[in-house]
């Protein structure tokens, strides 16, 4: 068995690759030698990330401007990327979370759209790609979700619900996938992304306090005393995607600076 952390000869499909954690995972996997299919809605941002990935050492890069909620477009993209770069060995399910707000104020539609973007899209892609992984004898499925799967976050009712569904889905799949194909969840804590900035603004408005006070309240719960860097999530993703991560399966791994209280 090789304990290499190289991704040479592997093809990774990274969803939500245009910014934030998805962007950094793409760059890290490029540096590890993978060929990449980058998927998000914004063509301009994807194209810019693709150029950076080529410069970082990616074996090949293709971009797909697709909304994860558009199942027909997602299906067509899956066919195209397999035709262009071959079997997908690594699938990174990643997408921006739903808006914040109290759970009691959420409508049915508030749940359906993020469920389609997160759980349903991830399930579709796994079903579409697992055959190729099985034939190759190698597969890694990584879900970027949230620490809320262990401890719900106040004011993020819909997100807590959707992220929890993703974690249970992944744990169930970990028992069904054949040997050689693993699935794991990455749980970012407070991480410096555009998504966090948006949440900070929303929470400041709801609580009637400044954004700096919101962040100070967050940091008071983080022993490391700072926001996480998306590159720190990307480093874990690369390890789990590599041959060295082969015996880690069905886990939800927090990258949160020690914020979680649970063991």
C-alpha positions, 0 to 999 in steps of 0.5 A: 500500500502506498501512503503517498499524498500525491494526486497525480493520475487522479481526476477531481470534480470540485463543486463550488470551486469559484471562491472560498473553501472550494477555490482553495481545495482546487488550488491544493489539489492542483499542486498535488498533481490532480486533473480538475473539473471545476464547477460553480455558477460564475464562469468568470470566477471559474476561469480565473481559478482555472488559470491559477490551478494550471499555474499551480501544477494541475495535470488538466483543468476544465470548467463548468458553469452549472447551478447545482439545483439544475439537474439536467445541466448537472447531468450534462456536465457530468457526462462532459467532464468524464469525456474530457478528463476521464473517470472521476476519482475524487468528488468534492461536494461543496456549496454556499449555505442557506441564509440565516434566520430562526427555524420557526420562521422558515417556510417549506421552500426555504428548506427545499432549495438548499436541500436540492443544492446540497443533499440532492445534488451530492446524491445525484453525483455520487450515483453518477460517478460511483461506477467509475470509481468502482471500476478504477478501484479508487474513490474519495467523496468529500463533503464540506459541511459545518460543525453544526452537524455536531452542535447546531449554531444559533440563528442558522436553523435551515442550515443546521437542518440541511447540514445534519441531513448531509452528515447522516446521508454520508454516514449511511453511504460509508456503510454501503460503498465498496472497499476503496471508495471512502466518504468523509465530511469536513466541518469548517468552523468560523472560516474567513470566507465571503459566506462568513462575512455575509452571515456576520452582516445578517447577524449584526442586523438581527441582533442590533450590534456591530459586525465587529461585536459579532466577530468578537462573540464568535472568537470568544468561543474559539481557543485558537482566537482567530478565524480559520484559513480556507487553506487549512480545510484544503490541506485536510481535503487533499490528505483525505483524497490521497492514498494516505487517507484510505483508512479514514471512512465515514468520519466528520472531522472538525477544523474549527480551532477547538470551538466544539465542546463535544468529544 
